[in-house]
Structure formats: structure tokens, C-alpha cells
Amino acid sequence: MPRAKRKTAVPFNPQARVKKDALPAEVIALASQYEIDLAGLLDWKVYPNGKVVLIAANGMKFVAQMEEQPITEPEEVPDGA
């Protein structure tokens, strides 16, 4: 009986990689906080409530709730003073 052949490893599609310029600021900030290489990110997602999820090259999943920036109203400038 013939031996079973192992499947060859298929490399990731190099065209599917996301350029560093296309990443949102939240993803870049979280990746730098966890010292993750941006080129090695497998996937990422930013939720509307501020939650950011990163999948690193080694398969680890990092989740963080980004702090919302408080909306400040502009200060009023006194007239004629």
C-alpha cells in the first residue's frame, strides 16, 4: 500500500497583506503598546464601541478597550478685550 503524501505548506497570499498606511490609528497604537510588528499582523478589527482586536503573527489574540476622547467645547473668547 502506498504511503500517504503530506500536503505542502501553502504560503500566505502576499497580496492580501494590508499596507501600514491603511491601518487605523487605534490599531497602530495598540500594536506599538504590545510591541507587535505591523507587517506581521494576521488580522485586526475595530468595533464602534472602541474595542480593538489584533491577531498577531504567532496566532495570539490581543483585545483592548480604547479610551474615548472626551468632547470638549471650544472656549469662548471675550469680545473687545
HELIX and SHEET records of a PDB file:
HELIX    1   1 PRO A   14  ALA A   16  5                                   3    
HELIX    2   2 LYS A   20  ALA A   22  5                                   3    
HELIX    3   3 ALA A   25  GLN A   33  1                                   9    
HELIX    4   4 LEU A   38  GLY A   40  5                                   3    
SHEET    1   A 3 ASP A  43  VAL A  46  0                                        
SHEET    2   A 3 LYS A  51  ILE A  55 -1                                        
SHEET    3   A 3 LYS A  61  GLN A  65 -1                                        
END                                                                             
